C-alpha cells in the first residue's frame, strides 16, 4: 500500500491530501529515508513523522485491506515507538 494511502487508512492524517502535503514537504520518513507519496509500506517498516517540536516514530504492524479503519482499531496497524 502507498504511504499516502496508509497514513490516511490508519487515521494518522484526516485526509489523504494532508498526507500528500506532508510527504511533499519531506516530513515523513520510512526507515530514516525521506520518501515520496508513491512509496510502498511493508510490515516492519518504521515511519517517522517530523514535527516542529520533535518527531514521532511508528512501527507498521499490518497493512489494512480496506480504504479506512475505525480509530478504535488503529493500534492493530501501528505501534508508537517514541
N, CA, C and O atoms as a Maestro MAE file, in Angstrom:
{
 s_m_m2io_version
 :::
 2.0.0
}

f_m_ct {
 s_m_title
 :::
 protein
 m_atom[328] {
  # First column is atom index #
  i_m_mmod_type
  r_m_x_coord
  r_m_y_coord
  r_m_z_coord
  i_m_residue_number
  s_m_chain_name
  s_m_pdb_residue_name
  s_m_pdb_atom_name
  i_m_atomic_number
  :::
  1 25 0.844 -1.175 0.000 1 A "UNK " " N  " 7
  2 3 0.000 0.000 0.000 1 A "UNK " " CA " 6
  3 2 0.893 1.244 0.000 1 A "UNK " " C  " 6
  4 15 1.926 1.280 0.669 1 A "UNK " " O  " 8
  5 25 0.483 2.253 -0.754 2 A "UNK " " N  " 7
  6 3 1.240 3.501 -0.825 2 A "UNK " " CA " 6
  7 2 1.235 4.200 0.538 2 A "UNK " " C  " 6
  8 15 0.268 4.094 1.292 2 A "UNK " " O  " 8
  9 25 2.318 4.913 0.846 3 A "UNK " " N  " 7
  10 3 2.438 5.572 2.144 3 A "UNK " " CA " 6
  11 2 1.354 6.625 2.346 3 A "UNK " " C  " 6
  12 15 0.856 6.768 3.462 3 A "UNK " " O  " 8
  13 25 0.969 7.370 1.303 4 A "UNK " " N  " 7
  14 3 -0.073 8.391 1.476 4 A "UNK " " CA " 6
  15 2 -1.420 7.746 1.802 4 A "UNK " " C  " 6
  16 15 -2.172 8.265 2.627 4 A "UNK " " O  " 8
  17 25 -1.724 6.630 1.167 5 A "UNK " " N  " 7
  18 3 -2.963 5.908 1.472 5 A "UNK " " CA " 6
  19 2 -2.901 5.279 2.857 5 A "UNK " " C  " 6
  20 15 -3.898 5.260 3.579 5 A "UNK " " O  " 8
  21 25 -1.731 4.764 3.229 6 A "UNK " " N  " 7
  22 3 -1.571 4.119 4.528 6 A "UNK " " CA " 6
  23 2 -1.797 5.108 5.670 6 A "UNK " " C  " 6
  24 15 -2.523 4.810 6.618 6 A "UNK " " O  " 8
  25 25 -1.171 6.292 5.576 7 A "UNK " " N  " 7
  26 3 -1.331 7.294 6.626 7 A "UNK " " CA " 6
  27 2 -2.791 7.662 6.819 7 A "UNK " " C  " 6
  28 15 -3.236 7.875 7.947 7 A "UNK " " O  " 8
  29 25 -3.542 7.740 5.723 8 A "UNK " " N  " 7
  30 3 -4.958 8.068 5.802 8 A "UNK " " CA " 6
  31 2 -5.780 6.871 6.306 8 A "UNK " " C  " 6
  32 15 -6.695 7.045 7.111 8 A "UNK " " O  " 8
  33 25 -5.463 5.682 5.845 9 A "UNK " " N  " 7
  34 3 -6.244 4.495 6.201 9 A "UNK " " CA " 6
  35 2 -6.155 4.152 7.683 9 A "UNK " " C  " 6
  36 15 -7.126 3.668 8.266 9 A "UNK " " O  " 8
  37 25 -5.001 4.398 8.296 10 A "UNK " " N  " 7
  38 3 -4.843 4.071 9.719 10 A "UNK " " CA " 6
  39 2 -5.048 5.292 10.614 10 A "UNK " " C  " 6
  40 15 -4.659 5.283 11.782 10 A "UNK " " O  " 8
  41 25 -5.653 6.328 10.068 11 A "UNK " " N  " 7
  42 3 -6.049 7.530 10.812 11 A "UNK " " CA " 6
  43 2 -4.885 8.321 11.391 11 A "UNK " " C  " 6
  44 15 -5.029 8.941 12.445 11 A "UNK " " O  " 8
  45 25 -3.743 8.313 10.728 12 A "UNK " " N  " 7
  46 3 -2.639 9.165 11.155 12 A "UNK " " CA " 6
  47 2 -2.830 10.579 10.611 12 A "UNK " " C  " 6
  48 15 -2.309 11.539 11.180 12 A "UNK " " O  " 8
  49 25 -3.577 10.712 9.511 13 A "UNK " " N  " 7
  50 3 -3.967 12.013 8.966 13 A "UNK " " CA " 6
  51 2 -5.456 11.979 8.688 13 A "UNK " " C  " 6
  52 15 -6.034 10.911 8.483 13 A "UNK " " O  " 8
  53 25 -6.084 13.162 8.680 14 A "UNK " " N  " 7
  54 3 -7.527 13.210 8.462 14 A "UNK " " CA " 6
  55 2 -7.890 12.978 7.004 14 A "UNK " " C  " 6
  56 15 -8.902 12.345 6.702 14 A "UNK " " O  " 8
  57 25 -7.056 13.495 6.097 15 A "UNK " " N  " 7
  58 3 -7.331 13.345 4.665 15 A "UNK " " CA " 6
  59 2 -6.055 12.932 3.932 15 A "UNK " " C  " 6
  60 15 -4.943 13.222 4.373 15 A "UNK " " O  " 8
  61 25 -6.240 12.258 2.821 16 A "UNK " " N  " 7
  62 3 -5.093 11.817 2.026 16 A "UNK " " CA " 6
  63 2 -4.311 13.004 1.484 16 A "UNK " " C  " 6
  64 15 -3.091 12.928 1.341 16 A "UNK " " O  " 8
  65 25 -5.009 14.114 1.178 17 A "UNK " " N  " 7
  66 3 -4.322 15.298 0.660 17 A "UNK " " CA " 6
  67 2 -3.357 15.867 1.704 17 A "UNK " " C  " 6
  68 15 -2.309 16.403 1.346 17 A "UNK " " O  " 8
  69 25 -3.701 15.756 2.987 18 A "UNK " " N  " 7
  70 3 -2.797 16.205 4.051 18 A "UNK " " CA " 6
  71 2 -1.561 15.311 4.074 18 A "UNK " " C  " 6
  72 15 -0.439 15.799 4.211 18 A "UNK " " O  " 8
  73 25 -1.768 14.012 3.941 19 A "UNK " " N  " 7
  74 3 -0.643 13.068 3.906 19 A "UNK " " CA " 6
  75 2 0.265 13.378 2.712 19 A "UNK " " C  " 6
  76 15 1.489 13.343 2.845 19 A "UNK " " O  " 8
  77 25 -0.317 13.679 1.555 20 A "UNK " " N  " 7
  78 3 0.482 14.001 0.375 20 A "UNK " " CA " 6
  79 2 1.275 15.283 0.582 20 A "UNK " " C  " 6
  80 15 2.432 15.362 0.168 20 A "UNK " " O  " 8
  81 25 0.676 16.288 1.216 21 A "UNK " " N  " 7
  82 3 1.392 17.531 1.528 21 A "UNK " " CA " 6
  83 2 2.576 17.265 2.448 21 A "UNK " " C  " 6
  84 15 3.669 17.789 2.234 21 A "UNK " " O  " 8
  85 25 2.352 16.451 3.470 22 A "UNK " " N  " 7
  86 3 3.425 16.121 4.409 22 A "UNK " " CA " 6
  87 2 4.573 15.425 3.680 22 A "UNK " " C  " 6
  88 15 5.743 15.711 3.932 22 A "UNK " " O  " 8
  89 25 4.232 14.522 2.786 23 A "UNK " " N  " 7
  90 3 5.254 13.783 2.035 23 A "UNK " " CA " 6
  91 2 6.011 14.708 1.086 23 A "UNK " " C  " 6
  92 15 7.229 14.588 0.957 23 A "UNK " " O  " 8
  93 25 5.320 15.621 0.427 24 A "UNK " " N  " 7
  94 3 5.979 16.552 -0.500 24 A "UNK " " CA " 6
  95 2 6.912 17.509 0.230 24 A "UNK " " C  " 6
  96 15 7.904 17.965 -0.339 24 A "UNK " " O  " 8
  97 25 6.597 17.821 1.499 25 A "UNK " " N  " 7
  98 3 7.436 18.724 2.283 25 A "UNK " " CA " 6
  99 2 8.547 17.994 3.035 25 A "UNK " " C  " 6
  100 15 9.306 18.625 3.771 25 A "UNK " " O  " 8
  101 25 8.653 16.696 2.866 26 A "UNK " " N  " 7
  102 3 9.761 15.928 3.426 26 A "UNK " " CA " 6
  103 2 9.702 15.692 4.924 26 A "UNK " " C  " 6
  104 15 10.744 15.524 5.557 26 A "UNK " " O  " 8
  105 25 8.507 15.674 5.509 27 A "UNK " " N  " 7
  106 3 8.409 15.453 6.956 27 A "UNK " " CA " 6
  107 2 8.077 14.003 7.303 27 A "UNK " " C  " 6
  108 15 7.936 13.667 8.479 27 A "UNK " " O  " 8
  109 25 7.953 13.150 6.302 28 A "UNK " " N  " 7
  110 3 7.668 11.734 6.536 28 A "UNK " " CA " 6
  111 2 8.850 10.902 6.047 28 A "UNK " " C  " 6
  112 15 9.320 11.058 4.920 28 A "UNK " " O  " 8
  113 25 9.317 10.017 6.921 29 A "UNK " " N  " 7
  114 3 10.427 9.131 6.564 29 A "UNK " " CA " 6
  115 2 10.003 7.688 6.792 29 A "UNK " " C  " 6
  116 15 9.245 7.388 7.714 29 A "UNK " " O  " 8
  117 25 10.495 6.812 5.953 30 A "UNK " " N  " 7
  118 3 10.354 5.377 6.167 30 A "UNK " " CA " 6
  119 2 11.757 4.819 6.315 30 A "UNK " " C  " 6
  120 15 12.594 4.960 5.423 30 A "UNK " " O  " 8
  121 25 12.004 4.187 7.444 31 A "UNK " " N  " 7
  122 3 13.330 3.641 7.754 31 A "UNK " " CA " 6
  123 2 14.417 4.704 7.596 31 A "UNK " " C  " 6
  124 15 15.475 4.444 7.023 31 A "UNK " " O  " 8
  125 25 14.138 5.921 8.120 32 A "UNK " " N  " 7
  126 3 15.054 7.067 8.125 32 A "UNK " " CA " 6
  127 2 15.398 7.604 6.739 32 A "UNK " " C  " 6
  128 15 16.439 8.240 6.572 32 A "UNK " " O  " 8
  129 25 14.547 7.361 5.743 33 A "UNK " " N  " 7
  130 3 14.733 7.902 4.401 33 A "UNK " " CA " 6
  131 2 13.488 8.697 4.039 33 A "UNK " " C  " 6
  132 15 12.374 8.179 4.118 33 A "UNK " " O  " 8
  133 25 13.675 9.973 3.637 34 A "UNK " " N  " 7
  134 3 12.553 10.796 3.203 34 A "UNK " " CA " 6
  135 2 11.976 10.174 1.934 34 A "UNK " " C  " 6
  136 15 12.722 9.845 1.012 34 A "UNK " " O  " 8
  137 25 10.647 10.011 1.883 35 A "UNK " " N  " 7
  138 3 10.021 9.294 0.776 35 A "UNK " " CA " 6
  139 2 8.984 10.145 0.057 35 A "UNK " " C  " 6
  140 15 8.537 11.174 0.565 35 A "UNK " " O  " 8
  141 25 8.612 9.693 -1.138 36 A "UNK " " N  " 7
  142 3 7.570 10.324 -1.943 36 A "UNK " " CA " 6
  143 2 6.239 9.627 -1.663 36 A "UNK " " C  " 6
  144 15 6.226 8.533 -1.099 36 A "UNK " " O  " 8
  145 25 5.101 10.254 -2.057 37 A "UNK " " N  " 7
  146 3 3.783 9.661 -1.789 37 A "UNK " " CA " 6
  147 2 3.582 8.267 -2.385 37 A "UNK " " C  " 6
  148 15 2.745 7.510 -1.893 37 A "UNK " " O  " 8
  149 25 4.325 7.912 -3.426 38 A "UNK " " N  " 7
  150 3 4.121 6.635 -4.102 38 A "UNK " " CA " 6
  151 2 4.895 5.478 -3.463 38 A "UNK " " C  " 6
  152 15 4.757 4.336 -3.902 38 A "UNK " " O  " 8
  153 25 5.703 5.748 -2.440 39 A "UNK " " N  " 7
  154 3 6.497 4.697 -1.786 39 A "UNK " " CA " 6
  155 2 5.588 3.692 -1.093 39 A "UNK " " C  " 6
  156 15 4.657 4.078 -0.387 39 A "UNK " " O  " 8
  157 25 5.851 2.418 -1.288 40 A "UNK " " N  " 7
  158 3 5.053 1.364 -0.656 40 A "UNK " " CA " 6
  159 2 5.522 1.088 0.770 40 A "UNK " " C  " 6
  160 15 6.712 1.155 1.075 40 A "UNK " " O  " 8
  161 25 4.565 0.780 1.626 41 A "UNK " " N  " 7
  162 3 4.830 0.461 3.025 41 A "UNK " " CA " 6
  163 2 4.757 -1.053 3.196 41 A "UNK " " C  " 6
  164 15 3.901 -1.709 2.602 41 A "UNK " " O  " 8
  165 25 5.647 -1.598 3.999 42 A "UNK " " N  " 7
  166 3 5.642 -3.034 4.275 42 A "UNK " " CA " 6
  167 2 5.587 -3.244 5.787 42 A "UNK " " C  " 6
  168 15 5.953 -2.360 6.563 42 A "UNK " " O  " 8
  169 25 5.128 -4.420 6.191 43 A "UNK " " N  " 7
  170 3 5.088 -4.765 7.611 43 A "UNK " " CA " 6
  171 2 6.515 -4.746 8.151 43 A "UNK " " C  " 6
  172 15 7.431 -5.304 7.546 43 A "UNK " " O  " 8
  173 25 6.686 -4.094 9.297 44 A "UNK " " N  " 7
  174 3 8.010 -3.995 9.912 44 A "UNK " " CA " 6
  175 2 8.714 -2.686 9.626 44 A "UNK " " C  " 6
  176 15 9.716 -2.376 10.271 44 A "UNK " " O  " 8
  177 25 8.214 -1.904 8.672 45 A "UNK " " N  " 7
  178 3 8.813 -0.600 8.375 45 A "UNK " " CA " 6
  179 2 8.622 0.344 9.550 45 A "UNK " " C  " 6
  180 15 7.681 0.201 10.331 45 A "UNK " " O  " 8
  181 25 9.523 1.308 9.667 46 A "UNK " " N  " 7
  182 3 9.438 2.321 10.707 46 A "UNK " " CA " 6
  183 2 9.121 3.665 10.044 46 A "UNK " " C  " 6
  184 15 9.890 4.152 9.216 46 A "UNK " " O  " 8
  185 25 7.983 4.257 10.416 47 A "UNK " " N  " 7
  186 3 7.562 5.542 9.861 47 A "UNK " " CA " 6
  187 2 7.891 6.618 10.884 47 A "UNK " " C  " 6
  188 15 7.541 6.497 12.058 47 A "UNK " " O  " 8
  189 25 8.572 7.682 10.429 48 A "UNK " " N  " 7
  190 3 8.901 8.805 11.290 48 A "UNK " " CA " 6
  191 2 8.188 10.042 10.766 48 A "UNK " " C  " 6
  192 15 8.281 10.367 9.583 48 A "UNK " " O  " 8
  193 25 7.474 10.731 11.653 49 A "UNK " " N  " 7
  194 3 6.828 11.996 11.321 49 A "UNK " " CA " 6
  195 2 7.574 13.091 12.055 49 A "UNK " " C  " 6
  196 15 7.669 13.064 13.282 49 A "UNK " " O  " 8
  197 25 8.115 14.073 11.305 50 A "UNK " " N  " 7
  198 3 8.909 15.148 11.887 50 A "UNK " " CA " 6
  199 2 8.008 16.366 12.093 50 A "UNK " " C  " 6
  200 15 7.435 16.893 11.139 50 A "UNK " " O  " 8
  201 25 7.892 16.803 13.336 51 A "UNK " " N  " 7
  202 3 7.109 17.990 13.681 51 A "UNK " " CA " 6
  203 2 8.051 19.102 14.130 51 A "UNK " " C  " 6
  204 15 9.244 18.866 14.317 51 A "UNK " " O  " 8
  205 25 7.523 20.309 14.305 52 A "UNK " " N  " 7
  206 3 8.346 21.436 14.746 52 A "UNK " " CA " 6
  207 2 8.948 21.193 16.127 52 A "UNK " " C  " 6
  208 15 10.070 21.617 16.405 52 A "UNK " " O  " 8
  209 25 8.201 20.511 16.987 53 A "UNK " " N  " 7
  210 3 8.663 20.300 18.359 53 A "UNK " " CA " 6
  211 2 9.265 18.914 18.595 53 A "UNK " " C  " 6
  212 15 9.480 18.529 19.744 53 A "UNK " " O  " 8
  213 25 9.534 18.176 17.558 54 A "UNK " " N  " 7
  214 3 10.137 16.849 17.710 54 A "UNK " " CA " 6
  215 2 9.640 15.903 16.639 54 A "UNK " " C  " 6
  216 15 9.088 16.325 15.623 54 A "UNK " " O  " 8
  217 25 9.842 14.633 16.876 55 A "UNK " " N  " 7
  218 3 9.377 13.641 15.904 55 A "UNK " " CA " 6
  219 2 8.740 12.459 16.616 55 A "UNK " " C  " 6
  220 15 9.041 12.168 17.774 55 A "UNK " " O  " 8
  221 25 7.853 11.785 15.895 56 A "UNK " " N  " 7
  222 3 7.204 10.578 16.407 56 A "UNK " " CA " 6
  223 2 7.523 9.438 15.471 56 A "UNK " " C  " 6
  224 15 7.509 9.594 14.250 56 A "UNK " " O  " 8
  225 25 7.814 8.282 16.058 57 A "UNK " " N  " 7
  226 3 8.149 7.108 15.262 57 A "UNK " " CA " 6
  227 2 7.118 6.027 15.505 57 A "UNK " " C  " 6
  228 15 6.655 5.821 16.627 57 A "UNK " " O  " 8
  229 25 6.768 5.338 14.425 58 A "UNK " " N  " 7
  230 3 5.769 4.278 14.482 58 A "UNK " " CA " 6
  231 2 6.284 3.058 13.739 58 A "UNK " " C  " 6
  232 15 7.019 3.181 12.759 58 A "UNK " " O  " 8
  233 25 5.897 1.888 14.209 59 A "UNK " " N  " 7
  234 3 6.233 0.640 13.525 59 A "UNK " " CA " 6
  235 2 4.969 0.110 12.859 59 A "UNK " " C  " 6
  236 15 3.900 0.084 13.469 59 A "UNK " " O  " 8
  237 25 5.097 -0.310 11.606 60 A "UNK " " N  " 7
  238 3 3.967 -0.859 10.859 60 A "UNK " " CA " 6
  239 2 3.769 -2.302 11.289 60 A "UNK " " C  " 6
  240 15 4.660 -3.135 11.122 60 A "UNK " " O  " 8
  241 25 2.584 -2.599 11.850 61 A "UNK " " N  " 7
  242 3 2.291 -3.954 12.317 61 A "UNK " " CA " 6
  243 2 1.562 -4.777 11.267 61 A "UNK " " C  " 6
  244 15 1.800 -5.977 11.130 61 A "UNK " " O  " 8
  245 25 0.670 -4.125 10.525 62 A "UNK " " N  " 7
  246 3 -0.025 -4.804 9.426 62 A "UNK " " CA " 6
  247 2 -0.574 -3.763 8.467 62 A "UNK " " C  " 6
  248 15 -0.680 -2.583 8.802 62 A "UNK " " O  " 8
  249 25 -0.921 -4.218 7.266 63 A "UNK " " N  " 7
  250 3 -1.447 -3.356 6.215 63 A "UNK " " CA " 6
  251 2 -2.965 -3.553 6.158 63 A "UNK " " C  " 6
  252 15 -3.434 -4.686 6.055 63 A "UNK " " O  " 8
  253 25 -3.735 -2.464 6.224 64 A "UNK " " N  " 7
  254 3 -5.200 -2.616 6.151 64 A "UNK " " CA " 6
  255 2 -5.648 -3.064 4.766 64 A "UNK " " C  " 6
  256 15 -5.025 -2.726 3.759 64 A "UNK " " O  " 8
  257 25 -6.724 -3.820 4.728 65 A "UNK " " N  " 7
  258 3 -7.257 -4.285 3.445 65 A "UNK " " CA " 6
  259 2 -8.390 -3.400 2.950 65 A "UNK " " C  " 6
  260 15 -8.842 -3.545 1.815 65 A "UNK " " O  " 8
  261 25 -8.854 -2.476 3.802 66 A "UNK " " N  " 7
  262 3 -9.933 -1.571 3.419 66 A "UNK " " CA " 6
  263 2 -9.398 -0.152 3.301 66 A "UNK " " C  " 6
  264 15 -8.286 0.147 3.736 66 A "UNK " " O  " 8
  265 25 -10.207 0.715 2.707 67 A "UNK " " N  " 7
  266 3 -9.806 2.104 2.480 67 A "UNK " " CA " 6
  267 2 -9.629 2.877 3.779 67 A "UNK " " C  " 6
  268 15 -8.764 3.747 3.875 67 A "UNK " " O  " 8
  269 25 -10.451 2.562 4.782 68 A "UNK " " N  " 7
  270 3 -10.316 3.224 6.074 68 A "UNK " " CA " 6
  271 2 -10.591 2.219 7.190 68 A "UNK " " C  " 6
  272 15 -11.254 1.201 6.993 68 A "UNK " " O  " 8
  273 25 -10.062 2.540 8.357 69 A "UNK " " N  " 7
  274 3 -10.262 1.673 9.515 69 A "UNK " " CA " 6
  275 2 -10.788 2.528 10.665 69 A "UNK " " C  " 6
  276 15 -10.519 3.728 10.711 69 A "UNK " " O  " 8
  277 25 -11.530 1.933 11.590 70 A "UNK " " N  " 7
  278 3 -12.006 2.700 12.745 70 A "UNK " " CA " 6
  279 2 -10.834 3.114 13.639 70 A "UNK " " C  " 6
  280 15 -9.848 2.386 13.756 70 A "UNK " " O  " 8
  281 25 -10.949 4.286 14.266 71 A "UNK " " N  " 7
  282 3 -9.880 4.744 15.157 71 A "UNK " " CA " 6
  283 2 -9.638 3.772 16.301 71 A "UNK " " C  " 6
  284 15 -8.521 3.672 16.807 71 A "UNK " " O  " 8
  285 25 -10.671 3.063 16.705 72 A "UNK " " N  " 7
  286 3 -10.528 2.108 17.807 72 A "UNK " " CA " 6
  287 2 -9.603 0.947 17.437 72 A "UNK " " C  " 6
  288 15 -9.075 0.281 18.328 72 A "UNK " " O  " 8
  289 25 -9.399 0.694 16.153 73 A "UNK " " N  " 7
  290 3 -8.539 -0.415 15.711 73 A "UNK " " CA " 6
  291 2 -7.180 0.061 15.223 73 A "UNK " " C  " 6
  292 15 -6.419 -0.724 14.658 73 A "UNK " " O  " 8
  293 25 -6.861 1.345 15.434 74 A "UNK " " N  " 7
  294 3 -5.604 1.913 14.956 74 A "UNK " " CA " 6
  295 2 -4.393 1.178 15.507 74 A "UNK " " C  " 6
  296 15 -3.403 1.001 14.796 74 A "UNK " " O  " 8
  297 25 -4.456 0.750 16.752 75 A "UNK " " N  " 7
  298 3 -3.310 0.082 17.384 75 A "UNK " " CA " 6
  299 2 -3.028 -1.308 16.817 75 A "UNK " " C  " 6
  300 15 -1.988 -1.898 17.110 75 A "UNK " " O  " 8
  301 25 -3.950 -1.833 16.006 76 A "UNK " " N  " 7
  302 3 -3.686 -3.118 15.338 76 A "UNK " " CA " 6
  303 2 -2.753 -2.930 14.140 76 A "UNK " " C  " 6
  304 15 -2.124 -3.884 13.681 76 A "UNK " " O  " 8
  305 25 -2.668 -1.696 13.638 77 A "UNK " " N  " 7
  306 3 -1.905 -1.424 12.425 77 A "UNK " " CA " 6
  307 2 -0.578 -0.717 12.685 77 A "UNK " " C  " 6
  308 15 0.385 -0.910 11.943 77 A "UNK " " O  " 8
  309 25 -0.524 0.110 13.749 78 A "UNK " " N  " 7
  310 3 0.717 0.832 14.065 78 A "UNK " " CA " 6
  311 2 1.000 0.744 15.551 78 A "UNK " " C  " 6
  312 15 0.095 0.592 16.371 78 A "UNK " " O  " 8
  313 25 2.285 0.844 15.876 79 A "UNK " " N  " 7
  314 3 2.728 0.878 17.271 79 A "UNK " " CA " 6
  315 2 3.673 2.052 17.413 79 A "UNK " " C  " 6
  316 15 4.649 2.164 16.673 79 A "UNK " " O  " 8
  317 25 3.382 2.937 18.375 80 A "UNK " " N  " 7
  318 3 4.257 4.089 18.587 80 A "UNK " " CA " 6
  319 2 5.525 3.632 19.293 80 A "UNK " " C  " 6
  320 15 5.477 2.964 20.326 80 A "UNK " " O  " 8
  321 25 6.655 4.006 18.714 81 A "UNK " " N  " 7
  322 3 7.941 3.612 19.280 81 A "UNK " " CA " 6
  323 2 8.438 4.661 20.263 81 A "UNK " " C  " 6
  324 15 8.870 4.332 21.367 81 A "UNK " " O  " 8
  325 25 8.374 5.934 19.855 82 A "UNK " " N  " 7
  326 3 8.799 7.013 20.762 82 A "UNK " " CA " 6
  327 2 8.129 8.302 20.402 82 A "UNK " " C  " 6
  328 15 8.361 9.322 21.052 82 A "UNK " " O  " 8
  :::
 }
 m_bond[327] {
  # First column is bond index #
  i_m_from
  i_m_to
  i_m_order
  :::
  1 1 2 1
  2 2 3 1
  3 3 4 2
  4 3 5 1
  5 5 6 1
  6 6 7 1
  7 7 8 2
  8 7 9 1
  9 9 10 1
  10 10 11 1
  11 11 12 2
  12 11 13 1
  13 13 14 1
  14 14 15 1
  15 15 16 2
  16 15 17 1
  17 17 18 1
  18 18 19 1
  19 19 20 2
  20 19 21 1
  21 21 22 1
  22 22 23 1
  23 23 24 2
  24 23 25 1
  25 25 26 1
  26 26 27 1
  27 27 28 2
  28 27 29 1
  29 29 30 1
  30 30 31 1
  31 31 32 2
  32 31 33 1
  33 33 34 1
  34 34 35 1
  35 35 36 2
  36 35 37 1
  37 37 38 1
  38 38 39 1
  39 39 40 2
  40 39 41 1
  41 41 42 1
  42 42 43 1
  43 43 44 2
  44 43 45 1
  45 45 46 1
  46 46 47 1
  47 47 48 2
  48 47 49 1
  49 49 50 1
  50 50 51 1
  51 51 52 2
  52 51 53 1
  53 53 54 1
  54 54 55 1
  55 55 56 2
  56 55 57 1
  57 57 58 1
  58 58 59 1
  59 59 60 2
  60 59 61 1
  61 61 62 1
  62 62 63 1
  63 63 64 2
  64 63 65 1
  65 65 66 1
  66 66 67 1
  67 67 68 2
  68 67 69 1
  69 69 70 1
  70 70 71 1
  71 71 72 2
  72 71 73 1
  73 73 74 1
  74 74 75 1
  75 75 76 2
  76 75 77 1
  77 77 78 1
  78 78 79 1
  79 79 80 2
  80 79 81 1
  81 81 82 1
  82 82 83 1
  83 83 84 2
  84 83 85 1
  85 85 86 1
  86 86 87 1
  87 87 88 2
  88 87 89 1
  89 89 90 1
  90 90 91 1
  91 91 92 2
  92 91 93 1
  93 93 94 1
  94 94 95 1
  95 95 96 2
  96 95 97 1
  97 97 98 1
  98 98 99 1
  99 99 100 2
  100 99 101 1
  101 101 102 1
  102 102 103 1
  103 103 104 2
  104 103 105 1
  105 105 106 1
  106 106 107 1
  107 107 108 2
  108 107 109 1
  109 109 110 1
  110 110 111 1
  111 111 112 2
  112 111 113 1
  113 113 114 1
  114 114 115 1
  115 115 116 2
  116 115 117 1
  117 117 118 1
  118 118 119 1
  119 119 120 2
  120 119 121 1
  121 121 122 1
  122 122 123 1
  123 123 124 2
  124 123 125 1
  125 125 126 1
  126 126 127 1
  127 127 128 2
  128 127 129 1
  129 129 130 1
  130 130 131 1
  131 131 132 2
  132 131 133 1
  133 133 134 1
  134 134 135 1
  135 135 136 2
  136 135 137 1
  137 137 138 1
  138 138 139 1
  139 139 140 2
  140 139 141 1
  141 141 142 1
  142 142 143 1
  143 143 144 2
  144 143 145 1
  145 145 146 1
  146 146 147 1
  147 147 148 2
  148 147 149 1
  149 149 150 1
  150 150 151 1
  151 151 152 2
  152 151 153 1
  153 153 154 1
  154 154 155 1
  155 155 156 2
  156 155 157 1
  157 157 158 1
  158 158 159 1
  159 159 160 2
  160 159 161 1
  161 161 162 1
  162 162 163 1
  163 163 164 2
  164 163 165 1
  165 165 166 1
  166 166 167 1
  167 167 168 2
  168 167 169 1
  169 169 170 1
  170 170 171 1
  171 171 172 2
  172 171 173 1
  173 173 174 1
  174 174 175 1
  175 175 176 2
  176 175 177 1
  177 177 178 1
  178 178 179 1
  179 179 180 2
  180 179 181 1
  181 181 182 1
  182 182 183 1
  183 183 184 2
  184 183 185 1
  185 185 186 1
  186 186 187 1
  187 187 188 2
  188 187 189 1
  189 189 190 1
  190 190 191 1
  191 191 192 2
  192 191 193 1
  193 193 194 1
  194 194 195 1
  195 195 196 2
  196 195 197 1
  197 197 198 1
  198 198 199 1
  199 199 200 2
  200 199 201 1
  201 201 202 1
  202 202 203 1
  203 203 204 2
  204 203 205 1
  205 205 206 1
  206 206 207 1
  207 207 208 2
  208 207 209 1
  209 209 210 1
  210 210 211 1
  211 211 212 2
  212 211 213 1
  213 213 214 1
  214 214 215 1
  215 215 216 2
  216 215 217 1
  217 217 218 1
  218 218 219 1
  219 219 220 2
  220 219 221 1
  221 221 222 1
  222 222 223 1
  223 223 224 2
  224 223 225 1
  225 225 226 1
  226 226 227 1
  227 227 228 2
  228 227 229 1
  229 229 230 1
  230 230 231 1
  231 231 232 2
  232 231 233 1
  233 233 234 1
  234 234 235 1
  235 235 236 2
  236 235 237 1
  237 237 238 1
  238 238 239 1
  239 239 240 2
  240 239 241 1
  241 241 242 1
  242 242 243 1
  243 243 244 2
  244 243 245 1
  245 245 246 1
  246 246 247 1
  247 247 248 2
  248 247 249 1
  249 249 250 1
  250 250 251 1
  251 251 252 2
  252 251 253 1
  253 253 254 1
  254 254 255 1
  255 255 256 2
  256 255 257 1
  257 257 258 1
  258 258 259 1
  259 259 260 2
  260 259 261 1
  261 261 262 1
  262 262 263 1
  263 263 264 2
  264 263 265 1
  265 265 266 1
  266 266 267 1
  267 267 268 2
  268 267 269 1
  269 269 270 1
  270 270 271 1
  271 271 272 2
  272 271 273 1
  273 273 274 1
  274 274 275 1
  275 275 276 2
  276 275 277 1
  277 277 278 1
  278 278 279 1
  279 279 280 2
  280 279 281 1
  281 281 282 1
  282 282 283 1
  283 283 284 2
  284 283 285 1
  285 285 286 1
  286 286 287 1
  287 287 288 2
  288 287 289 1
  289 289 290 1
  290 290 291 1
  291 291 292 2
  292 291 293 1
  293 293 294 1
  294 294 295 1
  295 295 296 2
  296 295 297 1
  297 297 298 1
  298 298 299 1
  299 299 300 2
  300 299 301 1
  301 301 302 1
  302 302 303 1
  303 303 304 2
  304 303 305 1
  305 305 306 1
  306 306 307 1
  307 307 308 2
  308 307 309 1
  309 309 310 1
  310 310 311 1
  311 311 312 2
  312 311 313 1
  313 313 314 1
  314 314 315 1
  315 315 316 2
  316 315 317 1
  317 317 318 1
  318 318 319 1
  319 319 320 2
  320 319 321 1
  321 321 322 1
  322 322 323 1
  323 323 324 2
  324 323 325 1
  325 325 326 1
  326 326 327 1
  327 327 328 2
  :::
 }
}
